[in-house]
């Protein structure tokens, strides 16, 4: 009957959504909280409200169909089962797809739905290649649910209820559906971010509903693709910012020395695989040896978990939106004055090179000021490829040719090389998986070890080429983000970084501080003799700089020094956690904030930085940002 079939449909979809999430989460090697712990179970049941939302949405077509056909006593059980099969496919498909994405990127799918254009095939092949077990498990679970629908679902034959019963139930069910979709009546209509109202970022990761999230963002459209979740700056913070802006050193961009810059973005390299950081396996011997002859920092951390996030923080010296990124969102249309913009407007040749399809990354690079964006279709030769495109050896070969071509001009150049070997787990025939591939970690180490050997062949060729140029060149080697890491702590955030100059003008030093991708652009601009006061990072050439790094995870914002740091709940602005950082730059030991003399100082710094930078980011006024006047930035800039 009408009432029974509606309730059965909703109940089935709710159970499938809940169990699909549980099964997908159970495949993770490590979760922020244990799934069967008290916190994990609490998070799962908290997320039922979001699971109920997607169940109610997918039940709505059945409910409407029953409303229409019940007066005619039409048997629509076949139609119900067909729709339920599609609904279950959507729930299971989105849940397991989101799980795969979260394993790779350390975050759930939100606005990234609009960033995969042109690489759907590569994404599918990569999923099959790296997460075949997840694919098979999701497929088996779908077939099991489909069998249940067609063989065991106790649907009732249509009968006409009493008129008042039908009306009361129809109105009640409409109210229930709207309540689920709205998320109750005591607050603003909900979004998938409602998961964070549980009050803990780690539990929110468990409570998240992928089917609801993906449905929400598909229907909300691109122009709503990034939400600001940080608190507004306080009156005191705005007062400090106004004072900082009034008293900051003016920009110095008119007298830059003519010099070249080569930036190598190491796709997905984590610092944990470099012995010079972690003291562990000798995975990147060449990088470690090069670091000893370069300018580097004790530790470095990425601002995000995707290439476009790493690009924005590296080239613009600015943080990404908390729990989001700018590419293909409404924020991409804002005006950013980044290092490539600055150099291009002053006569530099700016080129971005990658071995895969240009896609989002290529178009985003041009938003930041790269005049030329080149991808695999621009390569004039054929060579070994992985699923994404050319391997590093070929990318480096193409880059050397481009440097040779560009150097024929009198213009200085900025060339960025986005590597590709570590975008996949493929190693060409004839080369061994040195660390094996029995586990995801060993497979990752083997591929990065091979990529390190490719780098070892490229750097001498690059140095020889640069020595022949009439302008000095700085070479930056830094990871854009990490991927496929399973350990806890800050393994997903710590990255390798170094820079050196062809004329020896940069010091050879591993500075005893932490650094951020945001420090790269200010350091390069400083080396060129310039200064941009809106850059939120700091020049590593400043001997007084004590080092800061930052990143976000979910709604948690992390602000760190070399040995310790804090996290702030970006939604409430409250101090959430204090911790010490181990000698391997990734391990984290939580400590009592009230017992740490440094906690409040870092909290004030981090709150100011996060609130003001996000405020300007979403207002389209990033060039108005200024560091707090207590920073050594003003002293150092006035001396130079």
C-alpha positions in Angstrom: 0.0 0.0 0.0 0.9 3.7 -0.3 2.2 4.2 3.2 4.0 0.9 3.5 5.9 1.2 0.2 7.0 4.7 0.9 8.4 3.7 4.3 10.1 0.6 3.0 11.7 2.6 0.2 13.1 5.2 2.6 14.2 2.6 5.1 16.1 0.6 2.5 17.9 3.6 1.2 18.8 4.9 4.6 20.2 1.5 5.6 22.2 1.2 2.3 23.6 4.7 2.8 24.6 4.0 6.4 26.1 0.5 5.7 27.9 1.7 2.5 29.6 4.4 4.6 30.6 1.9 7.3 32.0 -0.6 4.7 33.9 2.1 2.8 35.4 3.6 6.0 36.4 0.1 7.1 38.8 -0.1 4.1 40.9 2.8 5.3 44.3 1.8 6.8 44.0 4.7 9.2 41.2 7.0 10.1 41.2 10.2 12.2 39.3 8.2 14.9 38.8 4.5 15.3 35.6 3.5 13.6 34.4 1.3 16.5 35.6 3.6 19.3 33.1 5.6 21.2 33.9 8.7 19.2 33.7 6.8 15.9 30.3 5.3 16.7 29.0 8.7 17.9 30.1 10.2 14.6 28.4 7.5 12.5 25.1 8.0 14.3 25.5 11.8 14.0 25.9 11.4 10.3 22.6 9.5 10.1 20.9 12.9 9.7 22.8 13.4 6.5 22.3 9.8 5.4 18.6 10.4 6.0 18.7 13.5 3.8 19.9 11.6 0.7 17.5 8.7 1.5 14.6 11.2 1.6 15.6 12.9 -1.6 15.9 9.6 -3.4 12.5 8.4 -2.0 10.7 11.5 -3.3 10.2 10.2 -6.9 8.7 7.0 -5.5 6.5 8.9 -3.1 5.2 11.2 -5.9 4.6 8.2 -8.2 2.6 6.4 -5.5 0.6 9.6 -5.0 -0.3 9.6 -8.6 -1.0 5.9 -9.2 -2.6 4.8 -5.9 -6.1 6.0 -6.8 -6.0 3.9 -10.0 -4.7 0.8 -8.1 -1.8 0.5 -10.6 0.9 -2.1 -9.7 4.2 -0.1 -10.0 6.4 -2.5 -8.0 8.6 -3.0 -11.1 9.1 0.7 -11.5 9.9 1.0 -7.8 12.6 -1.7 -8.0 14.1 -0.1 -11.1 14.3 3.2 -9.4 15.7 1.7 -6.2 18.4 -0.1 -8.2 19.5 3.2 -9.7 19.3 4.9 -6.3 21.4 2.2 -4.7 24.0 2.5 -7.5 24.2 6.2 -6.9 24.7 5.8 -3.1 27.3 3.0 -3.4 29.1 4.6 -6.3 29.4 8.0 -4.7 30.3 6.5 -1.3 33.2 4.4 -2.7 34.4 7.1 -5.1 34.5 9.5 -2.2 36.5 7.0 -0.1 39.0 6.5 -2.9 39.4 10.3 -3.2 39.8 10.7 0.6 42.5 8.1 0.7 44.4 9.9 -2.0 43.8 13.5 -1.0 43.0 13.3 2.7 39.6 15.1 2.2 36.1 14.3 1.1 34.8 15.3 -2.3 33.1 18.7 -2.4 33.7 21.3 -5.1 36.2 19.0 -6.9 33.3 17.8 -8.9 33.9 20.7 -11.2 37.7 20.1 -11.6 37.8 16.7 -13.3 36.8 17.9 -16.7 38.9 16.2 -19.4 40.6 13.6 -17.2 37.7 11.3 -16.4 39.4 8.4 -18.2 42.6 8.9 -16.3 40.7 9.1 -13.0 38.9 5.9 -13.7 42.0 4.0 -14.8 43.9 5.4 -11.7 41.1 4.2 -9.5 41.2 0.7 -10.9 45.0 0.6 -10.7 45.5 1.9 -7.2 42.2 1.0 -5.5 41.1 -2.2 -7.2 40.0 -3.8 -3.9 37.7 -0.9 -3.2 36.3 -1.1 -6.7 35.6 -4.8 -6.3 34.1 -4.4 -2.8 31.8 -1.7 -3.9 30.7 -3.7 -6.9 29.9 -6.8 -4.8 28.0 -4.7 -2.3 25.9 -3.2 -5.1 25.1 -6.6 -6.5 24.1 -7.8 -3.1 21.8 -4.8 -2.6 20.3 -5.2 -6.0 19.6 -8.9 -5.4 17.8 -7.9 -2.1 15.7 -5.4 -4.0 14.5 -7.8 -6.7 14.2 -10.9 -4.6 13.4 -10.0 -1.0 11.9 -6.5 -0.8 8.4 -6.9 0.7 6.5 -4.4 -1.4 2.7 -4.4 -1.0 0.1 -4.4 -3.7 -1.6 -1.1 -4.3 -4.8 -0.4 -2.4 -6.7 2.8 -1.9 -6.4 4.2 1.7 -9.2 6.2 3.3 -9.0 9.7 2.0 -8.1 11.3 5.3 -5.4 8.7 5.9 -3.8 9.4 2.5 -3.9 13.1 3.0 -2.4 13.0 6.5 0.4 10.7 5.5 1.2 12.7 2.3 1.4 15.9 4.2 3.4 14.3 7.0 5.9 12.8 4.6 6.3 16.0 2.7 7.1 17.7 6.1 9.6 14.9 6.9 11.3 15.2 3.6 11.6 19.0 3.8 12.9 18.7 7.4 15.6 16.3 6.3 16.7 18.4 3.4 16.6 21.6 5.4 18.4 20.0 8.3 15.7 20.9 10.9 14.1 24.2 11.5 16.2 25.8 14.2 19.1 27.0 11.9 19.9 28.0 8.3 19.3 25.3 5.7 22.0 22.7 5.9 24.8 21.9 3.5 27.2 18.9 3.6 29.3 21.0 5.9 26.7 20.3 8.6 28.8 17.3 9.4 31.3 19.7 11.2 28.6 20.8 13.7 29.5 17.6 15.6 32.3 19.9 17.0 35.3 17.8 16.1 37.0 17.7 12.7 38.1 14.1 13.0 34.6 13.0 13.8 33.2 15.1 11.0 35.3 13.0 8.6 33.4 9.9 9.8 30.0 11.6 9.8 30.3 12.9 6.2 27.7 11.7 3.7 29.3 11.4 0.3 26.0 10.7 -1.7 24.4 13.8 -0.1 27.6 15.9 -0.6 28.0 15.0 -4.3 24.3 15.4 -5.0 24.4 18.8 -3.3 27.3 20.2 -5.2 26.2 18.8 -8.5 22.9 20.7 -8.1 24.3 23.8 -6.5 26.4 24.6 -9.5 29.9 26.1 -10.0 29.1 29.6 -8.8 28.5 28.3 -5.3 31.5 26.1 -5.3 33.5 27.5 -2.3 32.1 28.5 1.0 33.8 30.6 3.6 33.7 28.8 6.9 36.1 30.9 9.0 35.0 33.4 11.6 35.1 37.1 10.7 38.1 39.1 12.0 37.5 40.6 15.4 37.5 44.3 16.0 41.0 44.1 17.5 42.3 42.1 14.5 40.9 44.6 12.1 42.5 47.4 14.1 45.9 45.6 14.0 45.5 45.0 10.2 44.7 48.7 9.6 47.8 49.7 11.6 49.9 47.2 9.8 48.7 48.4 6.4 49.3 52.0 7.3 52.8 51.3 8.5 54.0 48.6 6.1 56.8 49.1 3.7 55.6 50.0 0.2 55.9 47.5 -2.6 59.1 47.4 -4.5 58.5 45.9 -7.9 60.0 48.4 -10.3 63.7 47.6 -10.1 63.9 43.9 -10.2 67.2 42.5 -11.5 67.0 40.4 -14.6 67.4 36.8 -13.6 65.8 33.4 -14.4 63.8 31.1 -12.2 63.1 27.4 -12.6 60.6 25.8 -10.3 60.2 22.0 -10.2 57.0 20.9 -8.6 57.6 17.3 -7.4 54.2 15.7 -7.8 53.0 14.1 -4.6 56.4 13.8 -2.8 56.1 13.5 1.0 59.0 14.5 3.2 58.6 11.2 5.1 60.3 9.5 2.1 63.4 11.7 2.3 66.0 10.5 4.8 67.3 14.1 5.4 63.9 14.9 7.0 62.7 11.7 8.6 65.9 9.8 9.2 64.1 6.7 7.8 64.5 4.8 4.5 67.0 6.2 2.0 64.3 6.7 -0.7 65.6 10.0 -2.3 69.4 9.9 -2.0 69.9 12.5 -4.8 67.4 15.0 -3.4 69.0 14.6 0.1 72.5 15.3 -1.3 71.3 18.3 -3.3 69.6 19.7 -0.2 72.9 19.7 1.7 74.2 22.1 -1.0 71.1 24.4 -1.1 69.1 26.8 0.9 66.4 24.8 2.7 64.6 24.7 6.0 64.4 22.2 8.9 60.8 21.4 7.9 58.4 22.5 5.3 54.6 21.9 4.9 52.2 22.1 2.0 49.2 24.4 2.2 46.9 21.8 0.5 46.4 18.3 -0.9 46.0 19.0 -4.6 48.3 20.5 -7.3 46.2 23.7 -7.7 46.3 24.3 -4.0 50.1 23.9 -3.9 50.4 26.2 -6.9 48.3 28.9 -5.3 50.3 29.0 -2.0 53.6 28.7 -3.8 53.1 31.3 -6.5 50.8 33.7 -4.7 52.1 33.3 -1.2 48.5 33.0 0.0 46.5 30.3 1.7 43.8 28.4 0.0 40.2 28.5 1.1 39.7 26.4 4.2 38.6 23.0 3.0 38.5 24.0 -0.6 40.5 25.4 -3.5 40.2 28.2 -6.0 40.5 26.4 -9.4 37.1 26.3 -11.2 35.4 28.1 -8.4 33.9 31.6 -8.2 37.2 32.7 -6.5 39.2 31.9 -9.7 37.8 35.0 -11.3 39.3 37.3 -8.6 42.4 39.3 -9.3 45.5 37.9 -7.8 48.9 39.6 -8.0 51.2 36.5 -7.8 54.8 36.0 -8.6 54.1 35.0 -12.3 51.8 38.0 -12.7 54.4 40.3 -11.3 57.2 38.9 -13.5 55.1 38.7 -16.7 54.0 42.3 -16.4 57.7 43.3 -16.2 58.9 41.4 -19.3 59.6 37.9 -18.1 58.7 34.9 -20.2 56.5 32.8 -18.0 55.8 29.1 -18.9 54.1 26.2 -17.1 55.0 22.7 -18.3 53.4 19.4 -17.4 53.4 15.9 -18.9 49.7 15.3 -18.6 46.7 17.0 -20.2 46.6 20.7 -19.4 43.1 20.5 -17.9 42.4 22.5 -14.7 46.0 22.7 -13.7 47.0 24.3 -17.0 44.2 26.8 -17.1 44.8 27.7 -13.4 48.4 28.3 -14.1 47.4 31.0 -16.5 45.1 32.6 -14.0 48.2 33.1 -11.8 50.2 34.7 -14.6 51.8 32.1 -16.7 51.6 33.2 -20.3 52.2 29.7 -21.8 50.7 26.5 -20.5 52.0 23.3 -22.1 50.8 19.8 -21.7 51.3 16.3 -23.2 49.8 17.3 -26.6 52.5 19.9 -27.0 55.3 17.4 -26.7 57.0 16.9 -30.2 58.1 13.4 -29.5 56.7 10.1 -28.2 58.1 8.4 -25.1 57.1 6.1 -22.3 53.9 7.2 -20.5 52.0 6.3 -17.4 48.2 6.6 -17.2 48.4 10.4 -16.8 50.9 11.2 -19.4 54.7 11.5 -19.8 57.2 10.4 -17.2 59.6 12.8 -15.6 62.5 12.0 -17.9 60.5 13.1 -20.9 59.1 16.1 -19.1 62.6 17.2 -18.2 63.8 16.7 -21.8 60.9 18.9 -23.0 61.7 21.5 -20.4 65.4 21.6 -21.4 64.4 22.2 -24.9 62.1 25.0 -23.8 64.8 26.6 -21.7 67.1 26.4 -24.7 64.5 28.0 -26.9 63.5 30.7 -24.4 67.1 31.6 -23.6 67.6 32.7 -27.2 65.5 35.7 -26.3 66.9 38.6 -24.3 64.0 38.2 -21.8 64.5 36.6 -18.4 62.2 33.6 -17.8 60.2 31.8 -15.2 59.6 28.2 -16.1 57.7 25.8 -13.9 58.0 22.0 -14.4 55.2 19.9 -13.0 56.5 16.4 -12.8 54.4 13.3 -13.6 56.2 10.0 -12.7 54.8 10.0 -9.1 51.2 10.7 -10.4 51.0 7.0 -10.9 52.6 3.7 -9.6 54.0 2.7 -12.9 57.8 2.2 -13.4 59.0 1.4 -16.9 60.2 -2.1 -17.9 63.8 -2.7 -17.0 63.7 -0.7 -13.8 63.0 -2.4 -10.4 60.6 -1.5 -7.7 63.5 -1.1 -5.2 61.2 -1.1 -2.1 58.8 -3.6 -3.6 55.1 -3.0 -4.1 53.6 -5.4 -1.6 52.1 -2.4 0.3 50.9 1.0 -0.8 53.7 2.6 1.2 56.4 0.4 -0.4 54.9 1.0 -3.9 55.0 4.7 -3.3 58.6 4.6 -2.1 59.7 2.6 -5.1 58.1 5.1 -7.5 59.5 8.1 -5.7 62.9 6.4 -5.7 62.7 6.0 -9.4 61.6 9.7 -9.8 64.6 10.7 -7.7 66.9 8.9 -10.1 65.2 10.8 -13.0 65.9 14.0 -11.1 69.5 13.0 -10.6 69.9 12.8 -14.3 68.1 16.1 -15.0 69.8 18.5 -12.5 73.3 18.1 -13.9 72.0 18.8 -17.4 70.0 21.7 -16.1 73.0 23.2 -14.2 75.2 22.9 -17.3 72.6 24.6 -19.4 72.1 27.4 -16.8 75.9 28.0 -16.6 75.9 28.9 -20.3 73.3 31.7 -19.8 74.1 35.4 -19.4 71.7 35.8 -16.4 71.8 34.0 -13.0 69.1 31.5 -12.3 67.5 30.2 -9.1 66.3 26.6 -9.1 63.5 25.7 -6.7 62.6 22.0 -6.0 59.5 21.6 -3.9 56.6 19.2 -3.7 53.1 20.5 -4.6 51.5 18.2 -2.1 51.6 14.6 -0.8 49.5 11.6 -1.7 49.1 7.9 -0.9 50.5 8.2 2.6 48.9 6.1 5.3 50.8 7.1 8.5 49.4 9.6 11.0 50.7 12.9 12.3 51.7 15.4 9.6 52.8 12.8 7.0 50.2 14.1 4.6 51.5 17.7 5.0 55.3 17.6 5.3 57.0 18.1 2.0 60.6 18.3 0.6 61.9 21.7 -0.4 65.2 23.4 -1.5 66.5 26.2 -3.7 69.9 27.1 -5.0 71.3 29.7 -7.5 73.6 29.2 -10.5 75.8 32.1 -9.4 76.1 31.0 -5.7 74.2 34.1 -4.5 71.9 32.1 -2.3 73.4 30.8 0.9 74.0 27.1 1.4 72.1 26.5 4.6 69.4 24.4 6.2 67.7 27.1 8.3 66.7 25.8 11.8 63.0 26.8 11.2 59.9 25.6 9.6 58.8 27.0 6.3 55.8 27.1 4.1 55.1 27.0 0.4 54.0 30.6 1.0 57.7 31.5 1.7 58.9 30.7 -1.7 57.5 33.6 -3.7 58.7 36.2 -1.1 62.2 34.6 -1.1 62.4 34.7 -4.9 61.2 38.2 -5.0 63.6 39.3 -2.3 66.5 37.6 -4.3 65.4 39.7 -7.3 65.5 42.9 -5.2 61.7 43.3 -4.8 59.0 43.1 -2.2 55.2 42.6 -2.2 53.7 43.5 1.2 50.5 41.4 0.5 52.5 38.1 0.4 51.6 36.2 3.5 54.8 34.2 3.6 58.2 35.6 4.4 61.6 35.7 2.8 64.0 32.9 4.0 66.8 35.4 3.3 65.7 37.3 6.4 68.0 36.2 9.2 65.4 37.3 11.8 62.6 35.2 10.4 61.7 32.5 13.0 59.6 30.5 10.7 55.9 29.7 10.4 53.8 27.3 8.4 50.1 26.6 8.1 47.6 24.4 6.4 44.0 23.2 7.0 42.3 19.9 7.3 38.5 20.0 7.2 37.5 22.9 9.4 40.8 22.7 11.4 43.4 25.3 10.8 47.0 24.5 11.8 49.6 27.2 12.7 53.1 25.8 13.4 56.6 26.7 14.5 59.6 24.3 14.2 58.9 22.2 17.3 55.3 22.8 18.2 52.0 24.2 16.9 48.3 24.7 17.4 45.1 24.0 15.6 42.1 26.3 15.6 38.5 25.5 14.8 38.0 27.8 11.8 34.2 27.8 12.2 34.3 28.9 15.8 37.7 30.6 16.1 38.4 28.6 19.2 41.8 27.1 20.1 41.3 23.3 19.6 44.6 21.6 20.2 48.3 22.2 21.1 51.1 19.8 20.1 54.8 19.2 19.9 56.4 18.0 16.7 58.9 15.1 16.6 62.4 15.2 15.1 61.1 13.4 12.0 59.0 16.6 11.3 55.7 14.6 11.1 55.0 13.0 14.5 52.6 14.9 16.7 52.2 14.7 20.5 49.2 16.5 22.0 49.9 18.6 25.0 47.8 20.7 27.4 47.5 24.2 26.0 47.2 25.8 29.4 50.6 24.5 30.4 52.5 25.9 27.3 53.9 29.4 27.4 53.9 29.5 23.6 50.3 28.5 23.1 48.6 31.8 23.4 51.2 33.6 21.3 50.7 31.2 18.5 46.9 31.3 18.9 46.8 35.1 18.5 49.2 34.9 15.5 47.2 32.0 13.8 43.8 33.6 14.5 44.9 36.9 13.0 46.5 35.3 10.0 43.6 32.9 9.2 40.8 35.3 9.8 42.3 38.2 7.9 43.7 36.1 5.0 40.3 34.3 4.5 38.5 37.6 4.9 40.5 39.2 2.0 40.4 36.0 -0.1 36.6 35.9 -0.2 36.3 39.7 -0.5 38.6 39.6 -3.5 41.1 42.0 -1.7 44.1 39.7 -1.2 46.5 42.6 -2.0 45.2 44.4 1.0 46.5 41.7 3.4 49.3 42.8 5.7 51.2 40.8 8.4 50.9 41.9 12.0 53.3 44.8 12.8 55.1 42.7 15.3 56.6 40.7 12.4 60.3 41.2 11.5 59.0 41.7 8.0 59.0 45.5 8.3 62.5 45.7 9.9 64.0 43.4 7.2 62.2 45.1 4.3 63.3 48.6 5.5 66.9 47.4 5.6 66.8 46.1 2.0 
